[in-house]
């Protein structure tokens, strides 16, 4: 209780990610470049029931990417803009894969940086932050700098358990449960004053 009380007020400043419907399809929106950026999920008409995510600004398509097969968790996990940049996080799901993918300005950073998975994108004190998994270990990237955390698992994208809200993104921090082999840890990372 003492540990949870220490940053309780900061942890309560959870960052909402509202989902909209655009022509009946789930969508996320963000202000960008004097207009609006929209990410939408569609059923891939050529490969039913596979899903595709499209990011558009005005009438220009900036990204089209596969999101795999339908699952209990929506592929769209977040859409953010900062300066001239934008970031999209999706859950890609198929029979062999259940993994986060993050695109920055349309580039898949998983591929660019050798991640097996990237997830949990958010801003910490206005700077980009996310988790990644590389070679079986979890790390973080904050404002372009990487650091290994030496955890083997941070549950995420779970739909039907108490860990459905793991990690918890807040304005100046992120709280999460992590595992190292058989041991579990509760962790709070952030700009604490």
Secondary structure by P-SEA (a helix, b strand, c coil): ccccccccccccccccbbbbbcccccbbbbbcccbbbbbbbbcccccccbbbbbbbccccccccccccccccccccccccccccbbbbbbbbbcccccbbbbbcccccccccccccccccccccccccccccccccccccccccbbbbcccccccccccccccccccccccccccbbbbcccbbbbbbbcccc
